[in-house]
């Protein structure tokens, strides 16, 4: 099973729109794919699910994460890195059951010119520490508002080509 993590808890985010695009493309290639938007995290995550505690709300999320074999992380740029809520989610997840020796593809997005290159690099360091194996082909979607149409589809021919290449390599990974 593949789970796409929309790496922010911002409602209506571009990260969620990109996650849905990836889900549609992976489904079209015969893959079983779910989306885990971080908007579904318990509001009191910091008090209820860190340091060995487990709320009923997070237990359902943990079950999905534990069953997942491969992840796609869609990571928006927040202050030159990745969102703190994504790190908190990682910290709240059980170790090693959640990510250890599993596989992931990374997609950086930003309104700026670099497509969250720095944030994806930061996240790669965290993933390496957890023994989460990262697909070498990472995608960086800059100026994300211009990349997506009103239906959440990527519109730039070259972007679609590179995303499809990443998806094909991820399926084989």
Helices and strands as residue ranges (DSSP letters): E 2-6, H 14-28, E 33-37, G 38-40, H 45-48, H 56-67, E 70-78, E 81-82, H 84-92, E 103-109, H 117-129, E 133-134, E 139-141, H 144-147, H 157-172
